[in-house]
Amino acid sequence: MSVGHVSRAFEAAGIPTVIVMSNVFRGRVLAMKPARVLFTRHIMGRPLGAPFDVERQAHVLRESLRLLESATEPQTALLLPDAYRTAPR
């Protein structure tokens, strides 16, 4: 879970971060107390979505940027409701 350590180091240097992570890692990631994390209901290894699903990947990235702009509390976590889909529409 080095992403949590890297995120904290960036935040300490004044660089805001958002971790995008599959919800299966929720407990481990939240224990690291990251500043902002966006959880998806996607499978391990594909937190942004399926290969070639550009629409879903762009949606996840837009939501992560929205979280970066809107989070007002430390350790803000958000779960996207969209289920994993195996092929683009």
A tleap script that builds the chain and sets N, CA, C and O, in Angstrom:
source leaprc.protein.ff14SB
mol = sequence {
  NMET SER VAL GLY HIE VAL SER ARG ALA PHE
  GLU ALA ALA GLY ILE PRO THR VAL ILE VAL
  MET SER ASN VAL PHE ARG GLY ARG VAL LEU
  ALA MET LYS PRO ALA ARG VAL LEU PHE THR
  ARG HIE ILE MET GLY ARG PRO LEU GLY ALA
  PRO PHE ASP VAL GLU ARG GLN ALA HIE VAL
  LEU ARG GLU SER LEU ARG LEU LEU GLU SER
  ALA THR GLU PRO GLN THR ALA LEU LEU LEU
  PRO ASP ALA TYR ARG THR ALA PRO CARG
}
set mol.1.N position { 0.830 -1.185 0.000 }
set mol.1.CA position { 0.000 0.000 0.000 }
set mol.1.C position { 0.875 1.250 0.000 }
set mol.1.O position { 0.591 2.223 0.699 }
set mol.2.N position { 1.939 1.209 -0.790 }
set mol.2.CA position { 2.857 2.337 -0.834 }
set mol.2.C position { 2.190 3.609 -1.351 }
set mol.2.O position { 2.686 4.708 -1.103 }
set mol.3.N position { 1.072 3.475 -2.065 }
set mol.3.CA position { 0.392 4.665 -2.582 }
set mol.3.C position { -0.023 5.594 -1.436 }
set mol.3.O position { 0.002 6.814 -1.595 }
set mol.4.N position { -0.393 5.044 -0.311 }
set mol.4.CA position { -0.745 5.865 0.849 }
set mol.4.C position { 0.442 6.618 1.400 }
set mol.4.O position { 0.323 7.785 1.773 }
set mol.5.N position { 1.590 5.960 1.455 }
set mol.5.CA position { 2.811 6.613 1.942 }
set mol.5.C position { 3.247 7.727 0.987 }
set mol.5.O position { 3.621 8.815 1.425 }
set mol.6.N position { 3.196 7.453 -0.303 }
set mol.6.CA position { 3.573 8.462 -1.298 }
set mol.6.C position { 2.615 9.645 -1.230 }
set mol.6.O position { 3.040 10.798 -1.298 }
set mol.7.N position { 1.337 9.362 -1.096 }
set mol.7.CA position { 0.336 10.422 -0.999 }
set mol.7.C position { 0.615 11.323 0.203 }
set mol.7.O position { 0.558 12.548 0.090 }
set mol.8.N position { 0.911 10.725 1.336 }
set mol.8.CA position { 1.201 11.532 2.529 }
set mol.8.C position { 2.447 12.384 2.334 }
set mol.8.O position { 2.483 13.533 2.775 }
set mol.9.N position { 3.474 11.836 1.677 }
set mol.9.CA position { 4.698 12.605 1.422 }
set mol.9.C position { 4.403 13.793 0.499 }
set mol.9.O position { 4.902 14.894 0.728 }
set mol.10.N position { 3.599 13.573 -0.536 }
set mol.10.CA position { 3.217 14.673 -1.433 }
set mol.10.C position { 2.434 15.734 -0.673 }
set mol.10.O position { 2.691 16.928 -0.822 }
set mol.11.N position { 1.478 15.298 0.141 }
set mol.11.CA position { 0.665 16.245 0.904 }
set mol.11.C position { 1.538 17.058 1.855 }
set mol.11.O position { 1.319 18.258 2.016 }
set mol.12.N position { 2.523 16.424 2.487 }
set mol.12.CA position { 3.427 17.129 3.397 }
set mol.12.C position { 4.249 18.178 2.662 }
set mol.12.O position { 4.653 19.184 3.246 }
set mol.13.N position { 4.496 17.933 1.367 }
set mol.13.CA position { 5.242 18.898 0.548 }
set mol.13.C position { 4.326 19.964 -0.049 }
set mol.13.O position { 4.792 20.826 -0.795 }
set mol.14.N position { 3.030 19.920 0.268 }
set mol.14.CA position { 2.097 20.926 -0.215 }
set mol.14.C position { 1.444 20.591 -1.546 }
set mol.14.O position { 0.814 21.450 -2.163 }
set mol.15.N position { 1.590 19.344 -1.994 }
set mol.15.CA position { 0.983 18.919 -3.257 }
set mol.15.C position { -0.264 18.106 -2.938 }
set mol.15.O position { -0.152 17.006 -2.398 }
set mol.16.N position { -1.451 18.618 -3.257 }
set mol.16.CA position { -2.677 17.883 -2.939 }
set mol.16.C position { -2.816 16.624 -3.790 }
set mol.16.O position { -2.423 16.598 -4.957 }
set mol.17.N position { -3.379 15.589 -3.188 }
set mol.17.CA position { -3.517 14.295 -3.861 }
set mol.17.C position { -4.919 13.730 -3.694 }
set mol.17.O position { -5.644 14.075 -2.761 }
set mol.18.N position { -5.279 12.855 -4.619 }
set mol.18.CA position { -6.472 12.023 -4.511 }
set mol.18.C position { -6.034 10.614 -4.900 }
set mol.18.O position { -5.489 10.403 -5.984 }
set mol.19.N position { -6.271 9.663 -4.020 }
set mol.19.CA position { -6.000 8.264 -4.337 }
set mol.19.C position { -7.257 7.693 -4.972 }
set mol.19.O position { -8.352 7.870 -4.438 }
set mol.20.N position { -7.117 7.012 -6.100 }
set mol.20.CA position { -8.231 6.295 -6.725 }
set mol.20.C position { -7.949 4.813 -6.509 }
set mol.20.O position { -6.929 4.294 -6.960 }
set mol.21.N position { -8.869 4.135 -5.812 }
set mol.21.CA position { -8.611 2.770 -5.370 }
set mol.21.C position { -9.882 1.939 -5.446 }
set mol.21.O position { -10.981 2.447 -5.225 }
set mol.22.N position { -9.725 0.668 -5.759 }
set mol.22.CA position { -10.860 -0.260 -5.724 }
set mol.22.C position { -11.342 -0.396 -4.287 }
set mol.22.O position { -10.533 -0.428 -3.360 }
set mol.23.N position { -12.638 -0.473 -4.101 }
set mol.23.CA position { -13.240 -0.519 -2.775 }
set mol.23.C position { -12.787 -1.729 -1.959 }
set mol.23.O position { -12.889 -1.710 -0.732 }
set mol.24.N position { -12.295 -2.768 -2.603 }
set mol.24.CA position { -11.832 -3.955 -1.900 }
set mol.24.C position { -10.692 -3.614 -0.929 }
set mol.24.O position { -10.477 -4.339 0.042 }
set mol.25.N position { -9.971 -2.533 -1.176 }
set mol.25.CA position { -8.859 -2.120 -0.320 }
set mol.25.C position { -9.260 -1.064 0.708 }
set mol.25.O position { -8.397 -0.490 1.372 }
set mol.26.N position { -10.540 -0.807 0.842 }
set mol.26.CA position { -11.040 0.285 1.694 }
set mol.26.C position { -10.432 0.280 3.101 }
set mol.26.O position { -9.905 1.298 3.551 }
set mol.27.N position { -10.502 -0.840 3.785 }
set mol.27.CA position { -10.002 -0.899 5.166 }
set mol.27.C position { -8.536 -0.564 5.275 }
set mol.27.O position { -8.128 0.207 6.144 }
set mol.28.N position { -7.745 -1.140 4.399 }
set mol.28.CA position { -6.296 -0.890 4.434 }
set mol.28.C position { -5.964 0.559 4.101 }
set mol.28.O position { -5.109 1.171 4.742 }
set mol.29.N position { -6.638 1.099 3.104 }
set mol.29.CA position { -6.336 2.469 2.689 }
set mol.29.C position { -6.777 3.461 3.764 }
set mol.29.O position { -6.026 4.380 4.090 }
set mol.30.N position { -7.963 3.296 4.314 }
set mol.30.CA position { -8.442 4.233 5.328 }
set mol.30.C position { -7.584 4.191 6.586 }
set mol.30.O position { -7.453 5.200 7.280 }
set mol.31.N position { -6.999 3.033 6.887 }
set mol.31.CA position { -6.111 2.935 8.047 }
set mol.31.C position { -4.871 3.806 7.875 }
set mol.31.O position { -4.247 4.201 8.859 }
set mol.32.N position { -4.515 4.104 6.631 }
set mol.32.CA position { -3.348 4.950 6.356 }
set mol.32.C position { -3.682 6.435 6.465 }
set mol.32.O position { -2.786 7.277 6.422 }
set mol.33.N position { -4.953 6.755 6.605 }
set mol.33.CA position { -5.443 8.123 6.778 }
set mol.33.C position { -4.998 9.076 5.667 }
set mol.33.O position { -4.382 10.107 5.938 }
set mol.34.N position { -5.313 8.729 4.419 }
set mol.34.CA position { -4.966 9.640 3.327 }
set mol.34.C position { -5.842 10.882 3.359 }
set mol.34.O position { -6.918 10.879 3.958 }
set mol.35.N position { -5.382 11.931 2.719 }
set mol.35.CA position { -6.137 13.188 2.703 }
set mol.35.C position { -7.458 13.044 1.954 }
set mol.35.O position { -8.506 13.467 2.443 }
set mol.36.N position { -7.404 12.443 0.761 }
set mol.36.CA position { -8.591 12.260 -0.072 }
set mol.36.C position { -8.468 10.938 -0.808 }
set mol.36.O position { -7.411 10.610 -1.346 }
set mol.37.N position { -9.562 10.179 -0.827 }
set mol.37.CA position { -9.544 8.914 -1.559 }
set mol.37.C position { -10.898 8.690 -2.221 }
set mol.37.O position { -11.951 8.895 -1.618 }
set mol.38.N position { -10.838 8.269 -3.466 }
set mol.38.CA position { -12.033 7.950 -4.243 }
set mol.38.C position { -12.044 6.439 -4.450 }
set mol.38.O position { -11.156 5.890 -5.103 }
set mol.39.N position { -13.036 5.779 -3.903 }
set mol.39.CA position { -13.168 4.331 -4.061 }
set mol.39.C position { -14.117 4.030 -5.211 }
set mol.39.O position { -15.128 4.706 -5.397 }
set mol.40.N position { -13.773 3.008 -5.974 }
set mol.40.CA position { -14.644 2.553 -7.050 }
set mol.40.C position { -15.065 1.116 -6.769 }
set mol.40.O position { -14.415 0.408 -5.999 }
set mol.41.N position { -16.151 0.695 -7.395 }
set mol.41.CA position { -16.625 -0.688 -7.259 }
set mol.41.C position { -16.033 -1.568 -8.360 }
set mol.41.O position { -16.621 -2.575 -8.757 }
set mol.42.N position { -14.877 -1.172 -8.835 }
set mol.42.CA position { -14.213 -1.908 -9.903 }
set mol.42.C position { -13.298 -2.987 -9.321 }
set mol.42.O position { -12.979 -2.967 -8.133 }
set mol.43.N position { -12.890 -3.910 -10.156 }
set mol.43.CA position { -12.071 -5.029 -9.699 }
set mol.43.C position { -10.640 -4.580 -9.409 }
set mol.43.O position { -10.192 -3.530 -9.871 }
set mol.44.N position { -9.932 -5.411 -8.625 }
set mol.44.CA position { -8.542 -5.116 -8.302 }
set mol.44.C position { -7.729 -4.949 -9.581 }
set mol.44.O position { -7.887 -5.705 -10.539 }
set mol.45.N position { -6.875 -3.964 -9.576 }
set mol.45.CA position { -6.023 -3.719 -10.719 }
set mol.45.C position { -6.637 -2.843 -11.793 }
set mol.45.O position { -5.957 -2.444 -12.738 }
set mol.46.N position { -7.915 -2.544 -11.654 }
set mol.46.CA position { -8.602 -1.703 -12.645 }
set mol.46.C position { -9.494 -0.666 -11.959 }
set mol.46.O position { -10.699 -0.627 -12.208 }
set mol.47.N position { -8.919 0.163 -11.110 }
set mol.47.CA position { -9.739 1.121 -10.375 }
set mol.47.C position { -10.416 2.157 -11.266 }
set mol.47.O position { -11.418 2.752 -10.870 }
set mol.48.N position { -9.878 2.379 -12.467 }
set mol.48.CA position { -10.497 3.348 -13.384 }
set mol.48.C position { -11.532 2.711 -14.290 }
set mol.48.O position { -12.325 3.423 -14.907 }
set mol.49.N position { -11.546 1.387 -14.386 }
set mol.49.CA position { -12.492 0.697 -15.257 }
set mol.49.C position { -11.799 -0.264 -16.194 }
set mol.49.O position { -10.582 -0.439 -16.141 }
set mol.50.N position { -12.581 -0.882 -17.047 }
set mol.50.CA position { -12.081 -1.890 -17.975 }
set mol.50.C position { -11.209 -1.272 -19.066 }
set mol.50.O position { -11.359 -0.093 -19.388 }
set mol.51.N position { -10.305 -2.060 -19.631 }
set mol.51.CA position { -9.511 -1.565 -20.760 }
set mol.51.C position { -10.428 -1.091 -21.889 }
set mol.51.O position { -11.439 -1.724 -22.192 }
set mol.52.N position { -10.066 0.003 -22.489 }
set mol.52.CA position { -10.769 0.610 -23.625 }
set mol.52.C position { -12.115 1.242 -23.248 }
set mol.52.O position { -12.814 1.748 -24.126 }
set mol.53.N position { -12.491 1.223 -21.976 }
set mol.53.CA position { -13.729 1.869 -21.543 }
set mol.53.C position { -13.414 3.330 -21.223 }
set mol.53.O position { -13.436 3.753 -20.067 }
set mol.54.N position { -13.127 4.072 -22.262 }
set mol.54.CA position { -12.684 5.459 -22.128 }
set mol.54.C position { -13.733 6.316 -21.421 }
set mol.54.O position { -13.389 7.192 -20.627 }
set mol.55.N position { -14.987 6.071 -21.703 }
set mol.55.CA position { -16.070 6.835 -21.072 }
set mol.55.C position { -16.034 6.672 -19.551 }
set mol.55.O position { -16.105 7.661 -18.821 }
set mol.56.N position { -15.927 5.445 -19.077 }
set mol.56.CA position { -15.900 5.197 -17.626 }
set mol.56.C position { -14.614 5.730 -17.010 }
set mol.56.O position { -14.650 6.323 -15.932 }
set mol.57.N position { -13.493 5.531 -17.667 }
set mol.57.CA position { -12.220 6.011 -17.145 }
set mol.57.C position { -12.232 7.532 -17.001 }
set mol.57.O position { -11.753 8.067 -16.001 }
set mol.58.N position { -12.774 8.218 -17.989 }
set mol.58.CA position { -12.870 9.677 -17.925 }
set mol.58.C position { -13.803 10.104 -16.794 }
set mol.58.O position { -13.542 11.098 -16.116 }
set mol.59.N position { -14.882 9.361 -16.590 }
set mol.59.CA position { -15.816 9.669 -15.500 }
set mol.59.C position { -15.111 9.572 -14.145 }
set mol.59.O position { -15.255 10.457 -13.302 }
set mol.60.N position { -14.360 8.508 -13.944 }
set mol.60.CA position { -13.647 8.330 -12.672 }
set mol.60.C position { -12.636 9.463 -12.475 }
set mol.60.O position { -12.526 10.010 -11.378 }
set mol.61.N position { -11.915 9.810 -13.507 }
set mol.61.CA position { -10.946 10.904 -13.388 }
set mol.61.C position { -11.628 12.239 -13.090 }
set mol.61.O position { -11.132 13.026 -12.283 }
set mol.62.N position { -12.770 12.495 -13.744 }
set mol.62.CA position { -13.516 13.736 -13.455 }
set mol.62.C position { -13.980 13.754 -11.996 }
set mol.62.O position { -13.898 14.786 -11.330 }
set mol.63.N position { -14.460 12.625 -11.509 }
set mol.63.CA position { -14.918 12.556 -10.118 }
set mol.63.C position { -13.765 12.748 -9.140 }
set mol.63.O position { -13.944 13.355 -8.084 }
set mol.64.N position { -12.587 12.239 -9.480 }
set mol.64.CA position { -11.438 12.429 -8.590 }
set mol.64.C position { -11.025 13.904 -8.550 }
set mol.64.O position { -10.664 14.418 -7.492 }
set mol.65.N position { -11.076 14.576 -9.687 }
set mol.65.CA position { -10.781 16.015 -9.696 }
set mol.65.C position { -11.849 16.807 -8.944 }
set mol.65.O position { -11.541 17.784 -8.260 }
set mol.66.N position { -13.088 16.384 -9.074 }
set mol.66.CA position { -14.170 17.040 -8.325 }
set mol.66.C position { -13.942 16.874 -6.817 }
set mol.66.O position { -14.163 17.809 -6.047 }
set mol.67.N position { -13.502 15.689 -6.402 }
set mol.67.CA position { -13.211 15.461 -4.985 }
set mol.67.C position { -12.056 16.352 -4.530 }
set mol.67.O position { -12.091 16.905 -3.431 }
set mol.68.N position { -11.053 16.487 -5.359 }
set mol.68.CA position { -9.917 17.344 -5.024 }
set mol.68.C position { -10.372 18.783 -4.784 }
set mol.68.O position { -9.871 19.449 -3.878 }
set mol.69.N position { -11.307 19.258 -5.581 }
set mol.69.CA position { -11.807 20.626 -5.449 }
set mol.69.C position { -12.775 20.800 -4.279 }
set mol.69.O position { -12.820 21.861 -3.656 }
set mol.70.N position { -13.550 19.752 -3.983 }
set mol.70.CA position { -14.650 19.929 -3.032 }
set mol.70.C position { -14.369 19.464 -1.603 }
set mol.70.O position { -15.090 19.853 -0.685 }
set mol.71.N position { -13.362 18.658 -1.398 }
set mol.71.CA position { -13.106 18.122 -0.053 }
set mol.71.C position { -12.734 19.252 0.896 }
set mol.71.O position { -11.816 20.027 0.628 }
set mol.72.N position { -13.453 19.335 2.001 }
set mol.72.CA position { -13.181 20.379 2.991 }
set mol.72.C position { -12.669 19.803 4.308 }
set mol.72.O position { -12.144 20.537 5.145 }
set mol.73.N position { -12.815 18.518 4.490 }
set mol.73.CA position { -12.378 17.854 5.721 }
set mol.73.C position { -11.173 16.965 5.436 }
set mol.73.O position { -11.070 16.400 4.347 }
set mol.74.N position { -10.264 16.832 6.390 }
set mol.74.CA position { -9.168 15.888 6.188 }
set mol.74.C position { -9.701 14.459 6.157 }
set mol.74.O position { -10.719 14.152 6.778 }
set mol.75.N position { -9.020 13.610 5.445 }
set mol.75.CA position { -9.376 12.195 5.328 }
set mol.75.C position { -10.771 12.006 4.736 }
set mol.75.O position { -11.587 11.257 5.273 }
set mol.76.N position { -11.033 12.687 3.637 }
set mol.76.CA position { -12.305 12.577 2.945 }
set mol.76.C position { -12.291 11.360 2.025 }
set mol.76.O position { -11.372 11.184 1.225 }
set mol.77.N position { -13.316 10.527 2.147 }
set mol.77.CA position { -13.436 9.337 1.296 }
set mol.77.C position { -14.798 9.357 0.611 }
set mol.77.O position { -15.811 9.717 1.211 }
set mol.78.N position { -14.797 8.964 -0.656 }
set mol.78.CA position { -16.021 8.915 -1.442 }
set mol.78.C position { -16.059 7.599 -2.197 }
set mol.78.O position { -15.046 7.157 -2.740 }
set mol.79.N position { -17.227 6.974 -2.232 }
set mol.79.CA position { -17.415 5.732 -2.981 }
set mol.79.C position { -18.304 6.021 -4.182 }
set mol.79.O position { -19.440 6.470 -4.027 }
set mol.80.N position { -17.782 5.763 -5.383 }
set mol.80.CA position { -18.612 5.914 -6.585 }
set mol.80.C position { -19.585 4.739 -6.665 }
set mol.80.O position { -19.185 3.598 -6.432 }
set mol.81.N position { -20.842 4.990 -6.985 }
set mol.81.CA position { -21.837 3.920 -7.002 }
set mol.81.C position { -21.789 3.022 -8.239 }
set mol.81.O position { -22.388 1.946 -8.239 }
set mol.82.N position { -21.091 3.445 -9.286 }
set mol.82.CA position { -21.103 2.704 -10.545 }
set mol.82.C position { -20.418 1.344 -10.414 }
set mol.82.O position { -19.303 1.247 -9.900 }
set mol.83.N position { -21.093 0.304 -10.880 }
set mol.83.CA position { -20.521 -1.046 -10.867 }
set mol.83.C position { -19.546 -1.210 -12.023 }
set mol.83.O position { -19.622 -0.497 -13.024 }
set mol.84.N position { -18.643 -2.146 -11.875 }
set mol.84.CA position { -17.682 -2.451 -12.942 }
set mol.84.C position { -18.424 -3.007 -14.148 }
set mol.84.O position { -19.349 -3.807 -14.004 }
set mol.85.N position { -18.024 -2.588 -15.310 }
set mol.85.CA position { -18.588 -3.161 -16.527 }
set mol.85.C position { -17.420 -3.662 -17.375 }
set mol.85.O position { -16.370 -3.024 -17.439 }
set mol.86.N position { -17.615 -4.802 -18.019 }
set mol.86.CA position { -16.509 -5.472 -18.696 }
set mol.86.C position { -16.198 -4.916 -20.073 }
set mol.86.O position { -15.108 -5.150 -20.595 }
set mol.87.N position { -17.112 -4.198 -20.666 }
set mol.87.CA position { -16.868 -3.662 -22.003 }
set mol.87.C position { -17.444 -2.258 -22.111 }
set mol.87.O position { -18.452 -1.947 -21.477 }
set mol.88.N position { -16.819 -1.425 -22.897 }
set mol.88.CA position { -17.374 -0.086 -23.089 }
set mol.88.C position { -18.711 -0.127 -23.797 }
set mol.88.O position { -19.008 -1.059 -24.544 }
set mol.89.N position { -19.498 0.879 -23.557 }
set mol.89.CA position { -20.820 0.953 -24.198 }
set mol.89.C position { -20.717 1.475 -25.600 }
set mol.89.O position { -21.731 1.603 -26.287 }
savepdb mol mol.pdb
quit
